[in-house]
Amino acid sequence: MPYAAATSGRPEMDIYRIGRAVLAEIPVNGGVPLRLLATNVRRERTGIHATLHIVLGDHELAWTTCNVERDEERGRLARKAHRILKSAPDTAKDCPAEQDLIRWLDEFCRQVWPVYTEALTPIPLVPEPGPPYNPLLDPPLIIEEGGTILYGPPGRGKSYTALALAVAADAGVPLGPIRPVRPLRTLYVNLERPTISMARRLYAVNVALELPPDRPLLMTPARGHTLHDLLSAIEHAVSSEGVELVVVDSLSRAGMGSLVEDASANRVMDALNSLHVPWVAIAHTPRADATHVFGSIMLDAAADICVQVITQRQDRSLGVGLKVTKANDIPPLPRFPILCYEFDGGVLVSIRRAAPREFPEIEAERQLPLPDLIVETILDQGPMTAAHLAELLGYSRSHVVNTLSALQAKGAVTAYRSGKEVLYALRQDTLPLDGEEGEGEDEL
């Protein structure tokens, strides 16, 4: 909704909020619109600050970053723009008076903060049925309008996992056991690594996910810069490129003060949440404790989901478990996904669902009950005997048979004979044509 500001005998200006910017257009002599633009609007300790631009048609006349409540800074900017207008042959004739330009900028700056905060005005909220969240991944590691922090010690596969999540979400393809609900136009904000390194990692991830190796991903080549430096560029990408998910590597490059200070942590989270699209941010952990995010507790508090990256190395493979340690609105995920990254000569070649018991150190964090372990094992490896299940899972055969009987009674699994063996399958699995469904191993 525009604000119409009267300017004492001159044309009215309509003032709008566009993203994190405020814009006014004023028709001047000659019919070319004069635009007043305030970007990066925010409240600082000393008042309302913004970057002010004065633009005529397609030409920027003058700009400055300042406290918009200070008269001398506004006047200096307006007079500079007027001098440029007056000195140019094509604009001198229709140049507005200096006092008019000062008056317009004064009125614009007076309205900047009310217009910018209008969207925050309390309104009646209409109740809506449905679950408290809309998942964008299954399991719901990312949710609509939510923020996810992916954390772990350095060198534990966080960046590869974040990039793989970004590519899978962008392409709408599975990442091992993780499946996007729909494709999401994704922006990867690279603040940590050289562009050539990211290009080669992207090639490897594409191959691992069985995508065309040269499939591009929208990415900022911004090593050596901070998230604070790039906020305007990210906001522009969200609006102009239709970005639906932003992945940030990493919070340690936020550039908004020490992350251990509550005020700095809140600034970082406010900046990410103000993008108005789901985001995933990589975070590190303290040297002595890998169970929580390094920095103020306000980082955890502002995120909707926190995911601990748990890893285990085996020869040429890396197991990566994604354990949800904090979640708003989503149910607990005891069966958190475990990925297996396979490397050849240090180059990623495949990403798949980890097999049961393949990474026991990670599985120890799962604390799954035996029924869930059985269902997951059959889902991963297909129908099998009770003896084979017992061997894989490390339980006694009698305990596995009793648990299978309980799962049969609930309709979760079915049993059938294949030659001399009794195989157990999930209920939705297709039985062999010559298979004979039965009631369980004891009865067959």
C-alpha positions, 0 to 999 in steps of 0.5 A, a space after each residue: 500500500 503506497 503512502 501519498 505524501 503532499 509536498 506543498 504545491 508540487 506533485 504528490 509522491 507515492 511511497 512504497 516498500 519493495 523488499 528491504 527497500 523504500 521507493 518514491 516516484 515524483 513526476 517532474 518537468 519533462 515527464 521523466 520520473 525522479 526516484 528516491 530510494 532507501 535501501 538497507 533500511 534499519 534502526 541503529 542505536 543512533 537512529 534510522 539508517 539507510 543508503 539513500 539514492 536520487 535517480 532521474 530516469 536511468 541515471 543515478 545522480 547521487 547517493 550516500 549511506 547515512 542517518 536519514 533523520 539528520 537534516 545536514 546529511 539529507 540537505 548535502 545529498 539533495 544539493 549535490 543531486 541538484 548541481 548535477 542536474 543543473 550542469 547537464 545540458 539535457 536536464 538543466 532546462 527541466 531541473 526542479 528547484 533546489 528547495 523542491 528537491 530538498 523538501 521532497 527528500 525531507 518528506 521521503 526520509 520522514 516516511 521511510 521508517 513508517 512505510 518500511 514497518 507497515 508490514 509489521 502492523 498487528 492484524 487479525 490472524 485468521 485460523 487455518 487448519 492443517 499441520 503446524 509446518 509444511 515440509 520441503 524435505 522428507 524427512 523434514 530437515 527443511 520446512 517452508 518459511 523456516 531456518 535450519 542450522 547444520 552444525 558440526 566440527 570442521 572437516 566433518 562433511 558439512 559443506 559437502 552435505 550442504 552442497 548436496 542438499 542444495 543440488 538435490 533441492 534445486 533438481 528435485 532429486 533424492 539425496 540417499 534417504 532424503 527426498 525433496 517434496 518439490 524442486 526448489 530454486 536454490 542459491 548457495 552462498 559460498 563465503 568459505 572456498 575458492 570458486 574453482 574448488 566449488 566448481 569441482 565439488 559441484 561437478 562431483 555432487 552432480 555425478 554422485 546424484 546421477 545428474 548431468 555433470 555440467 548442471 549449474 547451480 546459482 552460487 555467489 563466488 564470495 570468498 573473502 566477503 561476509 554475509 553482511 556484505 552480500 545481503 543486498 545481492 541475496 535479496 536481489 537474487 530472491 526477487 529477480 531469480 525466484 530463489 526459494 531456498 538459500 544455503 549459507 556456508 557459513 555463519 562464521 563469516 556473518 560479519 555482524 560481530 562476535 557470534 558469542 554476543 547475543 546482540 550479534 547473534 540476533 542480527 545474523 538471525 534477523 538478516 536470514 529470516 528477513 529473506 522471507 525464504 527457507 534457509 540452511 546455514 552451516 555452523 561450527 562447534 566449540 573445540 571441546 564440545 561437538 554437541 551444540 552450535 558455537 556462539 550465543 544460544 540465540 542462534 539455536 533459539 532463532 533457528 527452527 531446526 538444528 541438525 548435528 552432523 555426525 560422521 564416521 570414516 571407513 576406508 574410502 567412505 564417509 558416513 554422515 548422520 543428520 541428527 535433529 537436536 532442536 525442532 519447532 513444530 516438527 515431531 522428533 526424528 529418532 530414525 535420522 537419515 544416514 548417508 554414505 559418501 564414497 570417494 575415489 582418489 579424494 573425489 566424491 563419486 557417489 552418495 547413497 543411503 547407508 546400509 544397516 550397521 555400516 556405520 555403527 558409531 553413528 547408529 549408536 546415536 539413533 537409539 532405534 527400537 528393534 521394530 524400527 531397525 527391522 523395518 529400515 533394514 528390509 526397506 534398504 536391503 529387501 526381503 530376508 530371513 529372520 536369521 539374516 536379520 538377527 545376524 545383521 542387527 546383532 540380536 538373538 534370532 528368537 527376539 527377532 522372530 517375536 518382533 517380526 510376529 508383532 510387526 505382522 500383527 500390525 500389518 507392517 510386514 508379511 511373511 512368505 515361503 521361497 523354497 525352504 526359506 521364510 522371507 519377511 517383506 514390508 507389506 507394500 513389497 510385491 510378493 514373488 509369483 510363486 510365493 505363498 503368503 503365510 502367518 509367520 515363521 513358526 506356522 510355515 
